[in-house]
Amino acid sequence: MQYFKLLPLLILFLLASCNNDDNNKVDSIESLSIKLENDPHNLVLLEKRKSLYLAHKNNDKAIADLQHCINIAPDSSKYYIELADLFMKNGKANNTLALLEKAAKVNPNDANIWNKVAEIYLLYKKYNEVIKFSNKALSLDKYNDKAFFIKGYAFKELENYDAAIKNFQQCLNNNPDNYNANIELGSIYSKQKNELAITYYNNAIKLDTSAINAYYNLGLYYQNNDYLNEAISTYNVIIEIDSMFPNSYYNIGYIYLELLKVPDMAVYNFTKAIQANPYYKEAYFNRALCFEEVGNVVQAHKDYKKALTIDPEYESAIEALNRVETTMYETK
């Protein structure tokens, strides 16, 4: 009679499986909306639906749900902050400041709120306010890497590079994995033609090996400081990541044309840049220069004209086209 002893256990197992199936069901916007009709003040349901609206790029309805959350829980700063972020993404900075002021009243000791206020003023280029509110965040959390980053960015915009470097480095002291701080330090040192730029760009690359802008900035540093082989190698790494990134081909072409004086290789790379971006007027112009240099004025003429169809007011192309047409007329 073991069968009958096992039967209750089997029933329990099946019931548990049914419950698990119910728990594993993925809510849809429609199902959540039905539930909210019966329980309109349920914050958990509202947050779930808001997240689904965001996933479907329906920001207006996500905003409406967050506003409903604020009405239900006016003493919770997280909803003000999340709504402020959404307004920021939609270019409504004025609404954002008002919301953050409310969030600050609810929770004045949240450093994250003051960082966001500083970011708003950064958009308005009010750098003294940026520094003021970044310092406010740091008074609440002295290890806040984001506050140091924002303040560093303000100093960079003010061209106070010593202060910018100090703050970006402090940001990295508190969070060595801050990708953007490495990029910014690389950018400042690059302007100063300081080889520390290489270190910081490589740090950024280690943090994100697929981030094209770190490789591109490193390539530009090498190119502008006559490390031409290193520049070409770096641009080729970008091409391995994204074979349709036109600027890498263009820059390699420029190096071969202007610096190494190898027009055939320059033509190849400018052609690849044009294939990646058929509206790349500078690539047509420089390819025309290559053709002109080797005496192929007919092809040069075509490329200068193509550059002008893209931008009829492209002065360099106008001058070059006139020059080539004069040469073609004289050789008739």
N, C-alpha and C positions, 0 to 999 in steps of 0.2 A: 504493500500500500504506500510505497514511497511517492507514487505519483500525486496522491492527495496531500502529502506533507509539503511537496514542492509547489503546489498550485498557489497558495497564498503568496509565496515568495515571487512567483512569476507575475502575479497580478501587481504586486508592489513595484516590480521592476518596470512593467509596462506603463504604470502610472507615472513613475519617475521619468521615463523616457518621454512621455507626453508633455510633462511639465518642462523638461529640458527643451523640447521642440518649441514650446510657447516662448520660453526665455530667449531662444536663439533666433526668433523671428525678427527680421529687420524692419524697423518702423519706416513707413513712408510719410511724406507730407500729408497725404490724404488721411491715413490712419491716425496720425497725430492730431490733425484738425478735428476729426470726429471725437477723439478722446477729450480734446480741449473744449468742445461744445458742452460736454458734461462736467468738465472741471477746469473752467477758464483761468483760475488763479494758480494752476500747477506750474511752478517754476521749472521743474525738471522737464516737463513736456514742452514748455516754451523754448527752453534752451536747446532741446533736441531738434525742434522744428526750425529754429533760427539757424542751427548748424547746417541743416539740409538746404535751407534757402541759400545760404552762402555757397554751399557746394554746387548749387545750380545757378550761381551768379545772379540770384534774385536779391540784390542788396536792399531794395526798397522794402520788401516784406521782412527781411532780416532786421532792418532798422525798426519796423513796426513792432516786431516781437520783443526787441530789446527795450523799446520805450514802454511796452506793457510790463516787462520785468521790473523796470524802474518804478512804475506806478505801484506795483505789488510790494516791492522791497526797496523803498527810497533810501534806506540806511545801508545799502550794500554798494560799496564803491566800485566793485568789479563791473557792474553793468554800465555805469557811467564811462568807465575806461574803455570797455569794449565798444560801446556806441561811439565814443570819441575816435577810436581807431577807424571805425567804419566811415565816419564823416570825413576823416583825413583822406582815406582812399578815394572818396568821392569829391575831393577838392573843396570841402566845406569847412575851412579852417576856423571861421568865426563861430560856427556852431560848436566846434571842438573845444575852443577855449572856454565857452560858457559851461559845457559839460564837465570839463576838468576842474573848474572852479567849484562846482557842486561836489565833485568827488573829493576835492581837498577839504571841504567843510565836513564831509562824512568821515574822512580818514586822513587827517593832515600829516600823519607820520609815515605815509607811504611814499618812499623815494621814487617809485615808478611814476607816480602822478606828476611830480615835479620834473622828471626827465621828459615826460610828454609835453608839458608846458614849454620847456626849453626847446623842444623840437619844433613846436609851433612858431616860436619867435625866430628860430633858425630859418624857417620858410620866408618870414617877413624881413630877413636880414637885419633884425634888431639884436645885434651881437652882445651889447651890454646886458640885455634882458636874458639872452641865452646863458651867459656866464653866471648871472645872478641866480637863475633857477637851477642850473647845474650845481652850483655851490650849495643851494638849498637841499638838493638831493644828497649831496655828499655829507652835509651836516647830519643827515639821518642815517646814512650808510657810507662810511668812509672808504669802503672797498668796492663801491659801485662802479664797475668798469664802464657801463654805458654812460654814466655822468661824465667821467673823464673823457670818453670818446667825443661826446657832444661838445664839451668845452674845448677840446683840442681842435675840433672842426671849426668852431667859431674863431679861434685864434688863427687858424690857417687862412680863413677868409679875410681876416684883418691883416694878413701878411706878417703876423708876429710869429715867425717860424720857430723861434726858440721856445716860446710858451706852448706852441702847438706840439712840438716834439716832446716836451716834458709831459704833457697830458696824455698823448698817445702812448708813450712809454709806460706811464703809470697805469693806463688802461690795460696794457699787456702784462704788467706786473701782477695785476689782479685777475686777469683772464688771458693766459697765453694763447688761447684758441680763438681770440677775436680776429677774424679774417680781415675785416675792414680797417682795423687799426694798423695791421701790417701793410696793407695797400697804401694807406695815407702816409705812413712813414716812408715807404718806398718812393712815393710821389714827391715828397718834400726833399728827400736826399737826392732824388734824380734831378730835380731843378737845381740843386746845389752841386751837381756833378760829383757827388760823393758816392764811393763804391758801397757804402752801407745800403744803398738802394737795392743792390743785388741780394743782400742778406734778407731784407724784409720781403721782397717779392718772392724769394724762394721759400720763406716761412709761410707766406700765403698759399703758395703752390702745394706745400706739404699738407696744409689744412684742407685744401680742395684741389685735387689733381685734375679735375675737369673744368676748372674755372678759367675761361679763356682770357678774361681781362688781366689776370695776374701774369700769365705768359706774355700777353701782348705788351703790357707795360714794361716787362723785363726786356722783351725784344727791342722796344723803342730805346730803352736805356743803352743797351749794347750798340744799337745802330747810331745813336747820337754821340756816342763816345768812342767810335771807331773800332769796336769789337765786332767786326763784320761777320766773321765765321760764326761767332756765338749768336749774333742776331738772326742769321739765316737758319741756324739749327733750332732756335727757339720758335721762329715763325713756322718751321716745318712741324714742330710738335703740335702747334695749333691746328695745322692742316690735318694731322692724324686724328685730332679730336673732332674737327668739323671741316670736312673737305670743301664746304661751300662758304667758308669765311673769306670774303673777298680781300679784306685789308692785309691779310698775311701775304697773299700772292702779290698784291700791289707793292707792299714794302720790300719784298724780295726783288721784285722787278726794278724798283727805284734804286736799290743797292747795286744791282748789276748795271744799270744804266749810268747813274751819276757817280758812283764811287769806285766800282770795279771796271767800268768801261767794257762790259761784255754785252753788246746789244742783242745778240741772238738769245741769250738766256733771259734778258729783260723782256723781249717780245713774248717768249713762252709764258712768263709769269703774268705779264699784263693781260695776255689772252685768257689765262685761267681766271684772273680777277673779273674780266668782262663776262665770262661764262657764268660765274657765280652771281654777278650783278650786271645785267645788260645796260643799266643806266649809270654806270660808273664813268662819268665824263673824264675824270683825271686819268683813268686807265687808258681810255681811247687817246687822250692827248699825249701821254707819255709813250704809248706804243707808236704813235705817229712820229714822235721825236726819234725813236729808234729807227724807223723806216727811213726817215729823212737823213739820218746820220750815215746809213749804209747806201744812200743814193736811190732808194725806192720811193721816189716822190709821188708816184701814182697812188700807192697804198697809203702813204702819209696824208695825201690830199683827202682820201676817203675817210680816214680816221679823224682828221681835223673837222671835216664836215659833219661826221657823226657826233662828235663832241658838241658841235654847235646846234644840232637838232635837239640834243638833250638840254642845252642851256644856250639860247641864242645870244646872250650877253656875256659869254665867256671870253673875256678880253684876250687872254693868252692864246686861245684858239683862233680868234679873229686875226690877230697879228701873224700867227704862224700860217694860217690859210692864205693870207695875202702874200706872205713870203714865198710859199710853195707855188702859188699860182704865177707869181712873177718869174720864178725859175722855170716852170713848165712853158711859159710863153716865150722866154728867151731861148729855150732849147728847141723850139719848133723849127 
